[in-house]
Amino acid sequence: MGYHLRMAAIEAGELVVDLGSGSGMDAFLAAQLAGAEGEVIGIDMTDEQLAKARRLAERDGYASVRFEKGYIEEAPVVDESVDVVISNGVINLCDDKTAIFRKIARMLKPGGRMAISDIVTERQLAEASVCDVNLWASCIGGAMQEDDYRRAIEEAGLELRHLQDNPQYHFISDSAQGATKTFGVKSAFVLATKSSGSRIG
Ligand SMILES: C[S@@+](CC[C@H](N)C(=O)[O-])C[C@H]1O[C@@H](n2cnc3c(N)ncnc32)[C@H](O)[C@@H]1O
């Protein structure tokens, strides 16, 4: 199981949202933790991924999981209804991270938590890297500098509890490895919470 799912500490009966759910692997693991009284909603923008995830859910009898089509920036989820937001390798692909963290803060119940795995950089990426399609495909081109990433989470109204490097994650292509060395690109696990006193404005 991915470490972000361990950090999420999903309990029986909870409502979990997986942003960028792909073929559904994390959503299915979350469903096992949330149990029959819980519910998991996977959100993805890609028809092929949704079709595969729905097929697997049907095949393996995951009745408490559903997959919805949508952009995670506009995830079709009721405000303040979600116990846990999870996401694995997706937010780096999105242009406006602050908007996504704000959306997460809106959908979480007070006291809810966000546990994600994502790519960040130690140093700001150079313009040439941000414009390199291959580096976007390697989940690097859109990666945010770590301090800016922390700030985006906190400016969205979430409290950052933990940002931990994942040294086991390795990039494969030569260009990805080059960028990794130059800019300190790395995978990280992030845990943040919405304070129990906080209400959406
Ligand atoms: C690298 S895959 C990760 C999939 C899954 N989380 C996993 O760990 O296997 C990225 C997924 O995010 C989806 N995605 C990327 N940007 C998105 C956005 N803005 N809104 C919704 N889905 C998005 C893609 O369609 C794809 O399924």
The ligand as an ORCA input file, in Angstrom:
! r2SCAN-3c Opt
* xyz 0 1
  C      -0.295      9.592    -13.264
  S      -1.996      9.098    -13.375
  C      -2.257      8.553    -11.698
  C      -3.478      7.684    -11.572
  C      -3.731      7.104    -10.189
  N      -3.855      8.125     -9.171
  C      -2.651      6.114     -9.827
  O      -1.912      6.348     -8.866
  O      -2.546      5.102    -10.526
  C      -2.809     10.665    -13.451
  C      -4.321     10.588    -13.557
  O      -4.856     11.868    -13.256
  C      -5.829     12.209    -14.216
  N      -5.829     13.686    -14.271
  C      -4.782     14.513    -14.541
  N      -5.144     15.792    -14.439
  C      -6.453     15.801    -14.086
  C      -7.411     16.836    -13.825
  N      -7.080     18.130    -13.904
  N      -8.669     16.473    -13.494
  C      -9.021     15.152    -13.419
  N      -8.163     14.134    -13.657
  C      -6.893     14.456    -13.976
  C      -5.419     11.507    -15.488
  O      -6.512     11.285    -16.355
  C      -4.835     10.204    -14.945
  O      -5.792      9.207    -14.823
*
